[in-house]
Amino acid sequence: MITLTPPTNVVRCVKCTGPIRHIDRKPYECADCGRNVSMADGLIRVGYHWEIVNDWLTSVETVDVD
C-alpha cells in the first residue's frame, strides 16, 4: 500500500530533492523525477540506516542497545 504523503524522515533525491519510494521488486526511485537511487549517491548518513515504511525509504537513527 503506497501512501500519498511521505513521512518527514523520508530519504530525498540528490537530483531534485523529491521523496524516495520503494515498490516491490523495483529499485528505489524518486517519486517526483523517477531517478533510480544507487549506493554511490551517498545518501546513507553516519549513525543512520534505511527502513521502508509504507513503501517510502526512510532514514532512521541507529541506536545501540546494550
N, C-alpha and C positions, 0 to 999 in steps of 0.2 A: 504494500500500500504506500503510495507516494503522497506525502503531504505537500500542500502548495507553498506553505511558508517555512523556510529553513530555520533551524534553531540559531541562536545568537553565536554559538561556538562553531558554526559551520566553517570548513576549510574553504578559502577563497581562491579563485583562478588567478594565476600570475599574469595572464594576458588582459583580462577585463574586470577582475575582482568580483565576478559572478560566483554564486554558490556552487559547490561541487556535489554531485549526486552519484549514487551507485545503484544501477539497475541490474538485477540478477543476470549473470553470465555475460555482462558487458564491462568494459573498463570504466574507471572513474571518469566522469566528464562534467564540464561546466554546463549548468542549466541555462546560461544565457548565450554563450557563443559556441557551445558544443565541443570545445577543445578537450582532448583527452589529457589526463594528468599522468605524469611519469615521475618516478622517484628522483630523476635528475632535476626536477623543478625546485627541490629543497624546501618543500612545504612542511616537513615534519620538524617541529621546533624541539630544542633540547629540553628534556623534562616533560614532554608530552607524547601521546600516542594517538593513533586514529581509531575511532569506533564508528560503526554505521548505525545511525539512529533514524528510524523511519525513512530509510533509503537515502539519507543525507550523510556525507562524510564529515564527521566532527573531530575536532581537536580537543583531547581530554588530558588534563594534567595527570601525570603518573605519580601515584602515591605508594611509597614503600610501606608495607605492613610488617612490623617487627614481630 
